[in-house]
């Protein structure tokens, strides 16, 4: 299968403004198209668009959106730097959540995003809770 450098699906990013801009720039340099959510009221509309392929947020910042993401069977990458029982339960009950610990390995992050956008199988155990 030949995959073009330009991926048609978008990455939807919901995080603190500074990180969202950095994340968007990093993914754009890898050929990914992104949408950054800076207002909560825009989230449902952007989530329901057919062009969204992956949702990226951090925990607990965007945790309230993960149930909606799960209902849409949309893969989500959740970045975290602390664990609590609610987070662990959320990850264990949702097979579409991939976790990465902060600070991020940007190369691994870009690779995961591109794989998910291309509907490739990604071993979830590589991106579970450490």
Secondary structure, DSSP 4 states (H G I P E B T S, - for coil): ----SS-SSEEEEES-HHHHHHHHHHHHHTT-EEEE--SGGGHHHHHTSTTEEEEEEETTTTGGGHHHHHHTT-EEEEEES---HHHHHHHHT-TTEEEEESSP-HHHHHHHHHHHHTT----GGGGS--
